[in-house]
Amino acid sequence: MNYSKDEVLQYVEEEDVKFIRLAFCDVFGKQKNISIMPDELPRAFEHGIAFDASAIDGFGDEARSDLFLHPDPGTLTWLPWRPEHGKVVRMFCSVTYPDGRPFECDTRSLLINAVRDAREAGLSFYFGAEQEFYLFELDERNEPTRIPYDRAGYMDIAPEDRGENVRREICLTLEQMGIYPESSHHEEGPGQNEIDFRYTEALAAADNVMTFQTVVRTVARRNGLYADFSPKPIVGAPGNGFHINCSVKPNPYSVNFRRMIAGVLAKAVPSTLFFNPCEKSYARLGNMKAPRYVSWSPENRSQLVRVPAAADEYRRAELRSPDPSSNPYIAFTLMIRAALYGIQNQLELPEPVELNLYQADSEMLSGLAELPETLEEARAAAKADPFIRSCIPESIIDIYCAE
């Protein structure tokens, strides 16, 4: 909606807003927030709102615990599931030290800096997110079970697909918040669903991912369900993917597009830790359409990067390795940095691999690099790579690599 500070103050007064949530996330992408009253909003814009960061992973300890939240007025949105009278609104924030210095573990600021550097290089990147999630039943104490909400399959319809109305409610709630889904459907796993978004600029796309997970979890609970975004909720069933579609402008004769993909492929292995940050991530990779090898091709869903069939205006490169446990601000930062690396170094895109990699024999696969098979391998690859250290602060790398 892109409000200014004055417009936010006016909106809060005219729309009977009683609470303003100042939202941010920890280094792993878990959303946090503080609620303030309308009278505190001018101070928030002018000086920021202090909070105790010592209890948030990676944000400090008791000796240096004070940090400040600075709301971004352009991210104002109301929360439709809260009361209509006495509205609750939310803004995403940047995080600083008390003296105004940017806080190095503020991952949203990492993405802001990457977008700025791309713009200075004359480039703009656009992202579209596809996130999968499972719906599970709750028990008599409202605790999550492992019982899927249905047993439907890929793109099935009601009555087999019991998630149809839940997805509808999610999409309508997002629309009320100014976020426009592109499509939704049942996925392959029992109780598994997917909702895809229209592409937009990087920061808004990452903010939308954060909002999406909140809305899905909220709507699921309102329907007596639990939404699970973990990489592998059910052993033997498909994992949850976070497929990231990316494009670059300008794109003369597809040169920048090809070099963007080349850069993403070149830095895929050391970036894996941040695309797939937990143990269960590695149970997902390498099977059921989740990639194992560093390769690309048009349309082929067994590849790390595929280029879906589309008209030139809608042409995207889809990175298929990330899962929803990743921090979208870090994921998009790394994709932009890798794309810039490929474009600025004029990397040549390797030949496409026109194989179904899940059915190829060992001889066919021998020439392809592999993604890390375990979290430990991913940590080692990230720690050893100068590219990662140039993109991600050492303090964040240390947190991700902690045993």
C-alpha positions in Angstrom: 0.0 0.0 0.0 3.1 2.2 0.4 1.9 4.7 3.0 4.0 7.6 4.2 4.4 8.3 7.9 1.8 11.0 7.9 -0.6 8.8 6.0 -0.1 6.0 8.6 -0.8 8.5 11.5 -4.0 9.6 9.6 -5.1 6.0 8.9 -4.7 5.1 12.6 -6.8 8.0 13.7 -9.5 7.6 11.1 -9.9 3.8 11.1 -10.3 3.3 14.8 -6.9 1.5 15.2 -6.2 0.6 18.8 -3.0 -1.5 18.5 0.0 -1.3 16.2 2.1 -4.4 15.9 5.8 -3.7 15.2 7.0 -6.9 13.4 10.5 -8.3 12.8 12.1 -11.7 12.7 15.0 -13.5 14.3 17.9 -14.8 12.1 16.0 -18.0 11.3 13.0 -16.1 10.0 10.6 -16.7 13.0 8.4 -13.6 13.2 8.3 -11.6 16.4 6.4 -8.5 17.3 5.7 -5.8 20.0 2.3 -4.1 20.2 2.1 -0.4 20.9 -0.8 2.0 21.4 -1.6 4.8 18.9 -0.1 7.5 21.1 3.3 5.8 20.9 3.4 5.8 17.1 5.0 9.3 16.6 7.8 8.2 18.9 8.2 5.0 17.0 8.7 6.9 13.8 11.0 9.5 15.3 13.2 7.5 17.6 12.2 3.8 17.4 10.8 1.6 20.1 13.3 -0.2 22.4 13.0 -3.9 23.2 14.9 -6.5 25.2 16.7 -8.6 22.6 18.5 -10.9 25.0 15.8 -13.6 24.8 15.9 -13.8 21.0 18.3 -16.2 19.4 21.3 -14.3 17.9 20.1 -10.9 19.1 22.5 -10.4 22.1 22.8 -11.2 25.7 21.9 -9.6 29.0 25.0 -7.4 28.9 24.0 -5.8 25.5 20.3 -6.3 25.3 18.7 -3.1 24.1 17.8 -2.7 20.4 15.3 -0.4 18.7 12.5 -1.1 16.2 11.9 1.4 13.4 8.6 0.8 11.5 8.5 0.9 7.7 5.3 2.9 7.0 5.1 1.4 3.5 4.3 -2.0 5.0 1.2 -1.0 7.0 -1.6 -3.5 6.8 -4.6 -4.3 9.0 -5.1 -7.8 10.4 -8.5 -9.0 9.2 -8.9 -11.7 11.8 -8.7 -9.1 14.6 -11.8 -7.0 15.6 -13.1 -4.6 13.0 -13.8 -2.0 15.7 -10.6 -1.3 17.5 -8.5 -2.5 14.6 -5.1 -4.1 14.9 -2.5 -3.1 12.2 1.0 -4.3 11.5 4.2 -2.8 10.1 7.6 -4.5 9.5 10.6 -2.9 11.1 14.3 -2.4 10.8 16.4 -3.0 13.8 19.2 -0.8 15.1 21.5 -0.3 18.1 20.7 2.5 20.5 23.1 4.8 18.7 21.3 4.3 15.4 23.8 1.9 13.8 22.1 -0.9 11.8 22.0 -4.2 13.7 24.0 -6.8 11.7 21.6 -9.6 12.5 18.6 -7.7 11.1 18.1 -9.9 8.0 15.5 -7.6 6.4 18.2 -5.0 6.2 20.5 -7.5 4.5 17.9 -7.7 1.7 17.4 -3.9 1.6 21.2 -3.6 1.1 21.2 -6.2 -1.7 18.4 -4.5 -3.5 20.2 -1.2 -3.2 23.5 -2.7 -4.6 21.6 -4.2 -7.5 19.9 -0.9 -8.3 23.3 0.8 -8.3 24.4 -1.8 -10.8 21.4 -0.9 -13.0 19.5 -4.1 -12.2 16.1 -5.0 -10.6 15.1 -8.4 -9.4 11.6 -9.7 -9.0 10.4 -12.7 -7.0 7.4 -14.9 -6.9 7.1 -17.4 -4.0 5.5 -20.9 -4.0 5.2 -22.4 -0.5 3.8 -25.8 0.4 2.3 -26.7 3.8 0.4 -29.6 5.4 -2.9 -29.4 7.3 -3.1 -31.7 10.3 -6.0 -32.3 12.7 -5.8 -31.2 16.3 -6.4 -33.5 19.3 -8.9 -32.9 22.1 -6.4 -30.5 23.8 -5.9 -28.5 20.6 -2.4 -29.9 20.2 -1.2 -30.9 16.7 -1.5 -34.5 15.6 0.1 -36.3 12.6 -3.3 -37.0 11.2 -3.6 -35.3 7.8 -6.8 -33.3 7.2 -7.5 -35.4 4.0 -6.1 -38.1 1.8 -6.5 -36.2 -1.5 -3.8 -36.1 -4.2 -2.3 -33.6 -6.6 -4.9 -31.0 -7.8 -7.8 -33.2 -6.6 -11.1 -31.5 -5.9 -13.8 -31.6 -3.2 -15.0 -33.8 -1.5 -11.6 -35.6 -1.6 -9.8 -32.3 -1.2 -11.1 -31.0 2.2 -8.6 -28.1 2.2 -10.5 -26.3 -0.5 -12.4 -23.9 1.8 -9.4 -23.4 4.0 -7.3 -22.2 1.0 -10.2 -20.0 -0.1 -10.3 -18.3 3.3 -6.5 -17.9 3.2 -6.6 -16.3 -0.2 -9.4 -13.9 0.7 -7.7 -12.9 3.9 -4.5 -12.1 2.0 -6.4 -10.0 -0.5 -7.9 -8.0 2.3 -4.3 -7.3 3.3 -3.3 -6.2 -0.2 -1.5 -9.4 -1.1 -2.7 -11.1 -4.2 -2.3 -14.9 -4.6 -1.9 -16.2 -8.2 -3.2 -19.8 -7.7 -3.9 -22.4 -5.1 -4.4 -26.2 -5.2 -4.0 -29.5 -3.3 -0.5 -30.9 -3.5 0.7 -34.5 -3.8 0.9 -35.3 -0.1 -2.1 -36.2 2.1 -3.3 -32.9 3.6 -0.7 -31.0 1.6 -1.5 -27.6 0.0 0.2 -24.9 -2.1 -0.5 -21.2 -2.7 1.5 -19.2 -5.2 2.0 -15.5 -5.4 2.3 -12.9 -8.2 5.8 -11.7 -8.7 6.9 -8.4 -7.1 10.0 -6.6 -6.1 12.3 -8.5 -3.6 11.6 -6.8 -0.3 7.8 -6.9 -0.8 8.0 -10.5 -1.9 9.9 -11.5 1.3 7.5 -9.5 3.5 4.6 -11.3 1.8 6.2 -14.7 2.6 6.3 -13.7 6.3 2.7 -12.5 6.2 1.6 -15.6 4.3 2.8 -18.0 6.9 1.1 -16.0 9.6 -2.2 -16.0 7.7 -2.0 -19.7 7.0 -1.4 -20.6 10.6 -4.1 -18.3 11.8 -6.8 -19.5 9.3 -5.9 -23.1 10.0 -6.4 -22.6 13.7 -9.7 -20.9 13.1 -10.7 -24.1 11.3 -9.5 -26.4 14.0 -6.4 -27.4 12.2 -2.6 -27.1 12.4 -0.5 -25.8 9.5 2.9 -27.4 9.2 5.6 -25.7 7.1 8.4 -28.0 8.1 10.5 -29.6 5.3 9.4 -33.2 5.9 6.3 -33.5 8.0 5.5 -37.2 7.0 8.2 -39.8 6.4 7.6 -41.4 3.0 5.4 -38.5 1.7 6.5 -35.4 -0.3 8.3 -32.7 1.6 7.3 -29.0 1.7 9.1 -26.8 -0.8 9.7 -23.1 -1.0 10.1 -22.7 -4.8 11.5 -19.2 -5.6 10.8 -17.7 -9.0 13.2 -14.9 -10.0 13.6 -12.6 -12.9 15.9 -9.7 -13.8 15.5 -6.4 -15.6 16.8 -5.2 -17.9 17.3 -8.4 -19.8 18.7 -7.7 -23.2 18.5 -10.8 -25.5 18.2 -12.9 -22.3 21.9 -12.3 -21.5 21.3 -11.2 -17.9 18.8 -13.9 -17.4 21.3 -16.6 -18.4 24.1 -15.1 -16.3 21.7 -14.8 -13.4 21.0 -18.6 -13.5 24.7 -19.3 -13.9 25.5 -17.3 -10.8 22.8 -19.1 -8.8 24.1 -22.5 -9.9 27.7 -21.5 -9.1 26.8 -20.5 -5.5 24.2 -23.2 -4.9 26.3 -25.5 -2.7 27.6 -22.9 -0.2 24.1 -21.3 0.0 22.4 -24.5 0.8 22.7 -24.0 4.6 20.5 -20.9 4.4 18.0 -22.4 1.9 17.7 -25.6 4.0 18.6 -24.7 7.6 17.4 -27.7 9.6 18.0 -31.4 9.9 14.7 -32.4 8.3 15.7 -30.3 5.2 18.0 -33.0 4.2 15.4 -35.8 4.4 13.5 -33.8 1.7 16.3 -33.1 -0.7 17.0 -35.7 -3.4 13.5 -37.3 -3.7 9.9 -36.6 -4.7 10.8 -33.6 -7.0 13.2 -32.1 -4.5 16.6 -31.6 -6.2 20.0 -33.2 -5.3 22.2 -32.1 -8.2 23.4 -28.7 -9.4 21.8 -28.6 -12.8 19.2 -26.7 -14.8 16.9 -27.2 -17.8 13.6 -25.9 -19.2 10.5 -27.2 -17.5 12.2 -30.3 -15.9 11.1 -30.6 -12.3 14.0 -32.9 -11.3 16.5 -30.1 -11.7 17.8 -27.5 -9.2 16.8 -24.7 -11.4 14.1 -24.9 -14.1 12.7 -22.3 -16.5 9.0 -22.8 -16.5 7.2 -22.5 -19.9 6.0 -18.9 -20.2 5.8 -16.0 -22.6 8.9 -13.7 -22.5 7.2 -11.2 -20.2 6.6 -13.9 -17.6 9.8 -15.8 -17.9 11.3 -16.8 -14.6 14.0 -19.1 -13.2 12.6 -21.3 -10.5 15.0 -22.4 -7.7 13.6 -25.6 -6.3 15.9 -26.5 -3.4 14.7 -24.1 -0.6 12.1 -25.2 1.9 9.8 -23.1 4.1 12.1 -23.3 7.2 14.4 -20.8 5.5 14.4 -17.1 6.2 13.1 -15.4 3.1 15.1 -12.3 3.6 18.4 -14.3 3.6 17.2 -16.6 0.8 16.4 -13.6 -1.5 19.6 -11.8 -0.5 21.7 -14.8 -1.5 19.8 -15.2 -4.8 20.4 -11.5 -5.7 24.0 -11.7 -4.7 24.6 -14.8 -6.7 22.8 -13.3 -9.7 25.0 -10.2 -9.5 28.0 -12.5 -9.2 27.0 -14.3 -12.4 26.1 -11.1 -14.3 29.1 -9.0 -13.3 31.6 -11.8 -13.9 29.8 -12.7 -17.2 29.4 -16.4 -16.3 28.4 -18.7 -19.0 25.4 -20.9 -18.4 26.2 -24.6 -18.6 24.3 -26.8 -21.0 20.9 -27.9 -19.8 20.6 -31.4 -18.4 17.8 -33.0 -20.3 17.4 -36.0 -18.0 15.0 -37.2 -15.3 17.6 -37.2 -12.6 15.6 -39.5 -10.4 15.9 -42.2 -13.0 19.4 -41.5 -14.3 22.2 -44.0 -13.7 25.4 -43.2 -11.8 27.4 -42.7 -15.0 25.0 -40.0 -16.2 25.2 -38.3 -12.8 28.9 -38.5 -12.3 29.7 -35.2 -13.9 27.2 -33.2 -11.8 28.0 -31.4 -8.5 25.8 -32.5 -5.6 24.1 -30.4 -2.9 25.1 -31.2 0.7 23.5 -34.4 2.0 23.5 -33.4 5.6 23.3 -30.3 7.7 26.9 -30.8 8.8 28.0 -30.8 5.2 26.0 -27.7 4.5 27.6 -25.9 7.4 31.1 -26.8 6.3 30.4 -25.6 2.7 29.0 -22.3 4.0 31.9 -21.7 6.5 34.5 -22.3 3.8 33.1 -20.1 1.1 34.3 -16.4 0.6 31.1 -15.6 -1.3 29.0 -16.4 1.8 31.2 -14.4 4.0 30.9 -11.4 1.7 27.0 -11.6 1.7 26.2 -12.7 5.3 27.6 -11.2 8.5 29.9 -13.5 10.4 27.6 -13.4 13.5 24.8 -14.9 11.4 27.0 -17.5 9.9 28.2 -18.5 13.4 24.6 -18.9 14.6 23.6 -21.1 11.6 26.8 -23.2 12.1 26.4 -23.6 15.8 26.1 -27.3 16.9 
